[in-house]
Amino acid sequence: MPRLTVTTRSGEVRELEAAENRTLMEVIRDDGVSELLAICGGCCSCATCHVYVDPAFAGRLPPISEDEDALLDGTTYRETTSRLSCQIRLSDALDGISVTVAPED
């Protein structure tokens, strides 16, 4: 069962466990992190699940899609490790991943 660390905008750190193959967005949202709006429910159409991924895990993620890239380009706070959490499926390979909820646009 993959473990992850989520840092909220206010600096609260939460340690979570997730069933494999769930998206990062689902796990964070279901744990009650209300800052992660996830308005589109994971359809990759809104960028309200924007997170910063720990650089140590960036290379383990699937490549960014054109749609995800375009949505992130439309955000104010994009960084090199920005990803949409709805596009990251958790697996044992991502055990220990750490993310920070990005500021709201």
N, C-alpha and C positions, 0 to 999 in steps of 0.2 A: 504494500500500500504506500504510494508516494506521499512524502511529507513536504510541506512548503511553509515558507515564512512570508507573511504579508505585512507590510508597513503601511498604515493609513496616512492620510494627509496630515493628521494631527500628531503623528509620530508613534501611535500605538502599534505595538508589534504583536502579531498573532501567529501562533504555530498551529497549523492545520494538517489533517490527514485526509486523503481523498481516495476514492475508488479509482483504479486505473481506467483510463479512457474517458473520464469526465473532462470537461474543459476547465481551465483555470478560472474563467469567469463564473461558471456554475458553482464551483467550490467556494469562491470568495463571496458571491452573492448569497448563497445558501447559509453561509456562516454569519450573515447579518451585517456585512460591511456595507452600510448604506451609501457610502461615498461612491461605490461602483454602481452606477445607475443601470447599465446594461439595458437601455431602453428597447433596443431591437430584439432582445432575447437571444442573441447569439447569431444573428443572420449576417453579420459583417456589413451593417449598413448605417451605423451611427457614431462609432468611435467613443461612446460613453463608458467603455470598459478599458480604456487606455491605461496601461501600466508601464513602468520601467523595469526591465529584467536585469538582474544581477549580471554584469558582463561575463562572469565565469560560466554562465549557462547560455549565453547568447548563441554560441556555436553549436549547441545541442538542439536548438529549435528548428522546426521545418522552415524552409525559405519563406520569406514574406510574399504574399500574393499581390498582384497588381491592385486588386480592390482594397486590400488592407493598407497598402502603401499610399494609395490615393486618399483614403480616409485619414490616415495619420498626417499626410501633407496638409490637410485642412484644419489641423489642430494648432493651437498657439504654442503648446509646450512640448513639441516633438523633440526627442533626443535620439542619440545613436542607438540606444537600447530600447526605444519605444516599440511596443507591440500591443495589439488588441488581445485581451485575455480570452476572448471568445474563440480565437484562432489557435490556441495552444492546448493540445490534448495531453493530459498528464499520463506519464508512464514511469516505469522504474528507472528509465534513463534520466528522468528529470527529478528524481528523488532529491530533496534538499533545496530545490529551486527557491529563490528569494525574489520577491517583486515589491514594488512600491506603487501605490495608487497615484497616478499622475494628477496634477491640478486640473480643476474643472475649467473648461472653456466658457 
